[in-house]
Amino acid sequence: MEKQRETFNDRPVYSLSELTGSIKAVINKTYTRAYYVKAEIIRLNKYPHSGHCYPELVEKEGDKIVTQMRAVIWKTQVEEINAKFLKITGEPLKDNISILCLATIEFSPQYGLALYIQDIEPSYTLGELMKNKMAVIARLKKEGVFGANKRLELPLLPKRIAVISVETSKGYSDFMVTLQENNWNYCFECELFPSILQGDKAITTITAQLDAIAKRQKDFDCVVIIRGGGGDVGLSCYDDYSLSHKVATFPLPIISGIGHSTNESVTDMVSYANKITPTEVAYFLIQQFHNFAIQVEDAQDKIIRYVETLFTREKYQIEQIEHNYLLLATQLLTKEKQRIAQIEQDYLLTATRSLTREKHQIEQLEQRCKLSATHRLSQEKNVMENLSKMIQLSSKQLLIIKNKELENLEEKIRLLHPHNVLKRGYSITRLNGKALTNPADAKPGDTLVTELSEGEVVSKVNV
C-alpha cells in the first residue's frame, strides 16, 4: 500500500532529497550533451594535493558581475588543458582570463549545480586578449595620451636610471653587466625598484614603483622596465589600461624591454622607446652616450681646425706688431730716459729743500712737546695732592660715623637681652622646656615653670 504523503495547509510536503532528486532528473533530461560556454575565470582554485580545479566562472557587463557559477575540472583534464595552453600561449591556466570551454551541466544533491569542464580552447583566450588590447589602445588615443611619453625629451646623457625589475632575474643581470662593462667606461647610476613582472600583481606593483619614482623625479633622467621574454598570456598585464596610462603620462622617458620581438604590448607602444630585450635597452642607453661623444668629437675637430687657422693668422699679425712695437719702444725708451733724468734732478733738489723745512718743523714741535709735558705733569701732581688730602679727611669722618653706629647697635642688643627684658617685669612660662604661647596647649596635671628675673616659680595646671 502506497504511503500517504504528509500535507500542510492542504498542500503536499516534500523532503529535501525528493526536491533535489527532481531537480537532478530535470537537469539530466534537459541538458544531455556538452556545451561550448564562454566566461571569465576569476579564481582557478587549484588544489595541489588532488590536482583538481574548482574555478569560479563569471560573466561581466563592464565591471559588474551579472552571472556567476561554480565549475569543476578533474585532474586529467587539468593536465591536458595546461599542456595545450603552455604550447599555444606559453603559460598554464590562471586567474582573470577569458575562456571558451566545452562543459556538461550536472546537478549534485550534495554540491549543487556546476559546469564540468571537459576542454578549453586557448586560441579563444588569445583572441580575447587581443580584443582587450585594441580597446585599451583606442581609449588611450581618444584621451590624447597615447604618444605623450614619446614626446618627452631624453637627456643627452641619460646617466641616472631608475630600474623596475626583479633583482634575481637574468634580464636584470644582463642589463647591469652590459652597462657596467661597456668598452668605453661610460658611467651609469642605476637604482633598482623591485617589482613583480608578470600576472595581475605586476600591474599594482609596477604602478606603485612608478609612483615612488615620480616622487623623486629630479633624481633620475629616465626609467627602464625590464624582464625576460614570456608568452602572450604572461604579458597580458602590460596591456592593462591603468598601467599603460601610467606609462604614457609618466613625467620621465620610459624605456621598456619586457618581451621578445613578437610580444609588443600596449606598455611597449606608449613608452618613450621599446627594445626587444634588457640587453638591447642597455645598448640603447650606451648609444645615447655614443651619439653625444660623436657630437663632442666633431665639435673638437672643428675647434682644432679653427684654432690652427686662427693661430697662423694671429702669429703673422703678432710678428708685424712685434716689429712695429720694437721700433716704437726703442724711440720711446730714449725719450723717456731723458725725461726721467730731468725728473730725477728736479726731485733731488725738491727733496733737499723739503727735508730742511721738515727738520726745522720737527725741532719746533719737539720743543713745544717738552714744555707742554712739564706743565701737564705739574698740574696732575697738584690734583693728586689735593685728592689725597680729601681722602684722608673723608676716611676719618667715615670711621667716626661707623663707630657711633656700632655703639648704638651694641646698646640695642644689650637692652634686648632676655635678662634685661625680665628685669622690666616680664616672665617666661615653659611647658616641657618649651615656651608656652597658647593656653590651650596646657592640660590639667601639666607642670609649668615660670622664669623671673630673680629665679623660677613652678606651678601645676588644675583646670
C-alpha positions in Angstrom: 0.0 0.0 0.0 1.4 3.4 -1.0 2.4 5.6 1.9 0.2 8.6 2.3 2.0 12.0 1.7 2.2 14.5 4.6 0.3 17.8 3.9 0.4 21.2 5.4 -2.4 23.8 4.7 -3.8 21.3 2.3 -0.6 21.2 0.3 1.8 18.3 0.0 5.1 18.3 1.8 8.3 17.1 0.0 11.6 16.1 1.6 14.8 17.9 0.5 16.1 14.8 -1.1 12.9 14.5 -3.1 13.3 18.1 -4.3 17.0 17.8 -5.2 16.4 14.5 -6.9 13.6 16.1 -9.0 16.0 18.9 -10.0 18.7 16.4 -10.9 16.3 14.5 -13.1 15.2 17.7 -14.9 18.8 18.8 -15.5 19.8 15.3 -16.7 16.8 15.2 -19.0 17.2 18.7 -20.4 21.0 19.1 -20.7 22.0 15.8 -22.3 25.3 16.8 -24.0 28.3 19.0 -23.7 28.0 22.8 -24.5 30.5 25.5 -25.5 30.4 28.2 -22.9 32.4 31.5 -22.8 33.1 33.0 -19.4 35.9 34.6 -17.3 37.8 32.7 -14.6 38.1 35.0 -11.7 39.7 32.3 -9.4 41.1 29.0 -10.6 41.1 27.3 -7.1 43.5 24.5 -7.9 44.1 22.0 -5.1 47.7 20.8 -5.3 47.1 17.7 -3.3 44.4 16.3 -5.6 45.3 18.1 -8.8 41.6 19.1 -9.3 40.4 22.7 -10.1 37.2 24.3 -9.0 37.1 27.5 -11.0 34.7 30.4 -10.2 33.2 31.5 -13.6 31.6 34.9 -14.1 30.1 37.0 -16.9 30.5 40.7 -16.6 28.9 43.8 -18.1 31.6 46.4 -17.7 33.0 45.8 -14.1 29.7 44.4 -12.8 29.3 40.6 -12.4 25.9 39.6 -13.9 26.3 35.8 -13.7 28.4 33.5 -11.5 28.7 29.7 -11.5 30.9 27.0 -10.0 32.9 24.7 -12.3 34.9 21.6 -11.9 38.0 20.4 -13.9 39.2 16.9 -12.9 43.0 16.3 -12.7 43.2 14.5 -16.0 41.6 17.4 -17.9 43.7 19.9 -16.0 46.9 18.3 -17.2 45.7 18.1 -20.8 44.4 21.7 -20.9 47.6 23.1 -19.2 49.7 21.3 -21.8 47.7 22.9 -24.7 47.9 26.4 -23.0 51.6 26.1 -22.5 52.1 25.1 -26.1 49.9 27.9 -27.6 50.1 30.7 -25.1 53.3 30.0 -23.3 51.6 29.7 -19.8 49.2 27.4 -17.9 45.6 28.3 -16.8 45.4 31.1 -14.3 43.1 33.6 -12.7 41.4 36.5 -14.5 41.4 35.3 -18.1 38.5 34.8 -20.6 37.9 31.3 -21.8 35.8 29.2 -24.3 35.2 25.8 -22.7 33.4 22.6 -23.5 31.4 21.6 -20.5 28.5 19.4 -19.3 25.9 20.7 -16.8 25.3 18.5 -13.8 23.5 18.8 -10.5 24.6 17.1 -7.4 22.3 16.9 -4.3 25.3 17.3 -2.1 27.3 20.0 -4.1 24.6 21.8 -6.2 24.8 22.9 -9.8 28.2 23.1 -11.6 29.8 23.0 -15.0 32.1 20.0 -15.5 34.7 21.4 -18.0 36.0 18.8 -20.5 38.2 21.1 -22.6 39.2 24.8 -23.0 40.2 26.4 -26.3 43.4 28.5 -25.8 43.1 30.3 -29.1 39.9 32.0 -27.8 41.8 33.3 -24.8 44.4 34.8 -27.1 41.6 36.4 -29.2 40.0 38.0 -26.1 43.4 39.3 -25.0 43.9 40.9 -28.4 40.3 42.4 -28.3 41.0 43.9 -24.9 44.4 45.2 -26.1 42.8 47.0 -29.1 40.2 48.6 -26.8 42.9 49.9 -24.5 44.8 51.4 -27.4 41.7 53.1 -28.7 40.9 54.5 -25.3 44.4 56.0 -24.8 44.3 57.5 -28.3 40.9 59.0 -27.6 42.2 60.6 -24.4 45.2 62.0 -26.4 47.8 60.4 -24.2 49.0 57.5 -26.4 52.1 59.3 -27.6 52.7 61.6 -24.6 55.7 59.7 -23.2 57.3 59.6 -26.7 57.1 63.4 -26.9 59.3 63.8 -23.8 63.0 64.8 -24.3 65.6 62.3 -23.3 68.6 64.0 -21.7 71.8 64.0 -23.9 73.4 61.8 -21.3 70.8 59.6 -19.5 73.1 58.7 -16.7 70.7 58.4 -13.6 68.4 55.5 -14.3 65.5 54.1 -12.2 65.2 50.4 -13.0 62.0 48.5 -12.4 62.8 44.8 -12.4 63.5 41.7 -10.3 67.0 41.7 -8.7 67.4 37.9 -9.2 66.2 37.9 -12.8 68.6 37.1 -15.7 67.2 40.1 -17.7 68.2 42.5 -14.9 71.6 40.8 -14.6 72.2 41.1 -18.4 71.2 44.7 -18.3 73.5 45.7 -15.5 76.5 43.7 -16.9 76.1 45.3 -20.3 76.0 48.8 -18.8 78.8 48.4 -16.3 81.2 46.5 -18.6 80.9 48.8 -21.6 84.2 49.2 -23.5 84.1 53.0 -23.3 83.9 53.2 -19.5 80.7 55.2 -19.6 79.4 55.6 -16.1 75.7 55.0 -15.2 74.0 55.4 -11.9 71.2 52.8 -11.5 68.8 52.4 -8.7 66.6 49.2 -8.6 62.9 49.5 -7.7 61.9 45.8 -7.2 58.6 44.7 -8.7 56.6 41.6 -9.8 56.8 41.5 -13.6 54.0 39.1 -14.6 50.4 38.4 -13.6 47.8 40.7 -12.2 50.1 41.7 -9.2 52.6 43.1 -11.7 50.1 45.9 -12.5 49.8 47.1 -8.9 53.5 46.7 -8.0 54.9 48.4 -11.2 52.4 51.2 -10.8 53.4 51.6 -7.1 57.1 51.8 -8.1 56.4 54.3 -10.8 54.6 56.5 -8.2 57.7 56.1 -5.9 60.0 57.2 -8.8 57.7 60.2 -9.6 58.1 61.5 -6.1 61.9 61.6 -6.7 61.6 62.8 -10.3 64.6 65.1 -10.0 66.9 62.2 -9.0 66.5 60.4 -12.4 66.9 61.0 -16.1 64.8 58.1 -17.3 63.1 54.9 -16.2 63.6 51.4 -17.6 61.2 48.5 -17.2 62.9 45.2 -18.0 62.2 41.5 -17.8 62.8 38.3 -19.8 60.5 37.0 -22.5 57.2 35.2 -22.0 54.1 34.0 -23.7 51.3 36.4 -24.7 49.2 35.5 -21.6 52.3 36.2 -19.4 52.4 39.7 -20.9 48.7 40.4 -20.7 49.3 42.6 -17.7 51.2 45.0 -19.9 48.0 45.6 -21.9 46.2 46.7 -18.8 44.7 50.2 -19.2 45.8 51.6 -15.8 49.4 50.5 -16.2 49.6 51.7 -19.9 48.0 55.0 -18.9 50.5 55.5 -16.1 53.4 54.8 -18.5 52.0 57.0 -21.2 51.6 60.0 -18.9 54.7 59.5 -16.8 56.9 62.7 -16.5 60.1 60.9 -17.3 61.0 59.0 -20.5 60.3 55.2 -20.0 62.3 52.6 -22.0 60.7 49.2 -22.0 62.4 45.8 -22.5 59.7 43.4 -21.4 59.4 40.8 -24.2 60.6 39.4 -27.4 60.0 40.8 -30.9 56.6 39.2 -31.3 55.3 40.4 -27.9 54.7 44.2 -28.3 52.3 45.2 -25.5 50.4 48.4 -25.1 53.0 49.4 -22.5 55.7 49.0 -25.1 53.7 51.0 -27.6 53.2 54.0 -25.3 56.7 54.1 -23.7 59.4 56.5 -25.0 61.3 53.7 -26.5 60.7 49.9 -26.8 63.5 47.4 -27.1 63.3 43.7 -27.5 65.4 42.6 -24.6 67.0 44.1 -21.4 70.4 43.9 -23.2 69.0 46.0 -26.1 67.8 48.6 -23.6 71.4 48.8 -22.2 72.8 49.2 -25.7 70.2 51.9 -26.4 71.4 53.9 -23.4 75.1 53.4 -24.3 74.3 54.6 -27.8 73.0 57.9 -26.4 76.5 58.4 -24.9 77.9 57.4 -28.3 75.8 60.0 -30.0 76.9 62.7 -27.6 80.5 61.5 -27.9 80.3 61.8 -31.7 79.0 65.4 -31.4 81.8 66.2 -29.0 84.4 64.7 -31.3 83.0 66.7 -34.3 83.0 69.8 -32.3 86.5 69.1 -31.1 87.8 68.7 -34.7 86.1 71.9 -35.7 87.6 73.7 -32.8 91.1 72.3 -33.5 90.9 73.3 -37.2 89.6 76.8 -36.3 92.3 77.3 -33.7 95.0 76.2 -36.1 93.8 78.7 -38.7 93.5 81.4 -36.0 97.0 80.7 -34.7 98.5 81.0 -38.2 96.8 84.3 -38.8 97.4 85.7 -35.4 101.1 84.6 -35.5 101.6 86.7 -38.6 99.8 89.7 -37.1 101.8 89.3 -33.9 105.1 89.3 -35.8 104.1 92.6 -37.5 103.0 94.1 -34.3 106.2 92.9 -32.6 108.4 94.6 -35.3 106.4 97.9 -35.1 106.4 97.9 -31.3 110.1 97.2 -31.1 110.9 100.2 -33.3 108.5 102.4 -31.4 109.7 101.1 -28.0 113.3 102.0 -28.9 112.3 105.6 -29.7 110.1 105.8 -26.6 112.8 104.4 -24.3 115.3 107.0 -25.4 112.8 109.9 -24.9 111.7 108.6 -21.6 115.2 108.0 -20.4 115.9 111.7 -21.0 112.7 112.8 -19.3 113.4 110.6 -16.2 116.9 112.0 -15.8 115.4 115.5 -15.7 112.7 114.5 -13.3 115.4 112.8 -11.1 117.3 116.0 -10.9 114.2 118.1 -10.1 113.1 115.6 -7.4 116.5 115.6 -5.8 116.5 119.4 -5.5 112.9 119.4 -4.2 113.6 116.6 -1.7 116.6 118.5 -0.2 114.6 121.6 0.3 111.7 119.6 1.8 113.9 117.8 4.2 115.4 121.0 5.5 112.0 122.5 6.1 110.6 119.4 7.8 113.7 119.1 10.1 113.1 122.7 11.3 109.4 122.0 11.9 110.2 118.8 13.9 112.6 120.7 16.1 110.0 123.3 16.9 107.4 120.6 17.6 109.8 118.8 19.9 110.4 121.9 22.0 106.6 122.6 22.3 106.0 119.0 23.4 108.6 119.3 26.2 107.1 122.5 27.6 103.6 121.0 27.4 104.6 117.8 29.1 106.3 119.7 32.0 103.2 121.9 32.6 100.8 119.0 32.5 102.9 117.0 35.0 102.8 119.9 37.4 99.0 120.2 37.1 98.4 116.5 37.6 100.8 116.5 40.7 98.7 119.2 42.3 95.5 117.3 41.6 96.8 114.1 43.2 98.0 116.0 46.3 94.5 117.6 46.8 92.8 114.3 46.2 95.0 112.6 48.8 94.1 115.2 51.4 90.4 114.8 50.6 90.6 111.0 51.0 92.3 111.3 54.4 89.7 113.7 55.7 86.8 111.6 54.4 88.2 108.4 55.9 88.4 109.9 59.4 84.9 111.2 59.2 83.6 107.9 57.9 85.3 106.0 60.8 83.8 108.3 63.4 80.2 107.8 61.9 80.6 104.0 61.7 82.0 103.8 65.2 79.0 105.7 66.5 76.6 103.3 64.7 78.3 100.3 66.2 77.9 101.8 69.8 74.2 102.4 69.2 73.7 98.8 67.8 75.6 97.4 70.9 73.3 99.3 73.2 70.2 98.0 71.5 71.4 94.4 71.7 72.2 94.8 75.4 68.7 96.2 76.1 67.1 93.3 74.2 68.9 90.6 76.1 66.4 88.2 77.9 67.8 89.1 81.4 67.2 92.8 80.9 63.7 92.1 79.5 62.9 90.0 82.6 64.1 92.9 84.8 61.4 95.1 83.3 58.8 92.8 84.9 58.3 90.3 82.1 58.4 86.5 82.7 58.6 83.3 80.5 56.4 80.3 81.2 57.7 76.9 79.8 55.9 73.6 79.3 58.3 70.6 78.9 61.2 73.0 78.3 59.4 75.0 75.6 57.9 78.5 75.9 54.1 78.3 76.3 52.4 80.7 73.9 48.9 79.3 73.7 47.0 78.5 77.0 45.1 75.7 75.2 48.4 73.7 74.9 48.4 73.3 78.8 46.4 70.3 80.1 45.3 69.6 83.7 48.2 68.0 85.6 50.9 69.6 83.4 53.8 71.2 85.3 54.7 74.8 84.3 58.0 76.6 85.0 57.8 80.4 85.1 61.2 82.2 84.8 61.5 85.6 86.5 64.5 88.0 86.6 65.4 86.7 90.2 64.5 83.0 89.8 61.8 80.4 88.8 58.3 79.6 90.0 57.0 76.0 89.5 53.2 75.5 89.2 50.7 72.8 88.3 47.7 73.2 86.0 44.4 72.3 87.8 41.8 73.2 85.3 
